[in-house]
């Protein structure tokens, strides 16, 4: 299974993705867009790799005019159900179905690690106006908590987690001045949502039935160590949100 095939596998688990994946902190989204926000004017923003609309929703709530772009038709169908009235288009960061200088900002949630940074930077810069912003954001489980660290041992380290551990995203000119901020927070999560989170990951979506069964059994072992989760309750799943922003020359 190639990385490109994995990157377009999420539509097979769109419902699990919507249920299991967390939202994005409003403060992080506002920070990414702050350099181009102006009183009395709605921003023109593309959410690229939009998935089921997790980040799209947060940008809409800031009053922006948003289009959503994703290579997976099933994910875009889910997005149209979750975020009504948003124009959707098939495309990727390397091939955007948008005119030159059309946007104030491009945002990407849990997606830049699938992108060729040189080709993606050039194409996004083409669609941005001068001074426009690229915002990249990832929600990463906070493994300073013991049971969360145990969960990662079961499900493995994702491409996103490896990218951030290796120093973060790379961009190329004419995108410059990459900045980084983090936010720590937690989300209340049930056992059903935790299972959806696990099975919304590309490595597990594309795994064999035998491998998926093994992972499910090992997740049960982790859950047994978390008071309140296995008996129908909910627990706090801690996150660190990493947000980056860069500007177009």
Secondary structure by P-SEA (a helix, b strand, c coil): ccaaaaaacccccaaaaaaccccccaaaaaaaaccccccccccccccccccccaaaaaaaaacccbbbbbccaaaaaaaaaacccbbbbbbcccccccccccccbbbbcccccccaaaaaaaaaaaaccccbbbbbbbbbcccccaaaaaaaaaacccaaaaaaaaccccccccccbbbbbbbbbcccccaaaaaaaaaaccccccccaaaaaaaaaaaaaaaaacccccccccccbbbbbbbbbbbcc
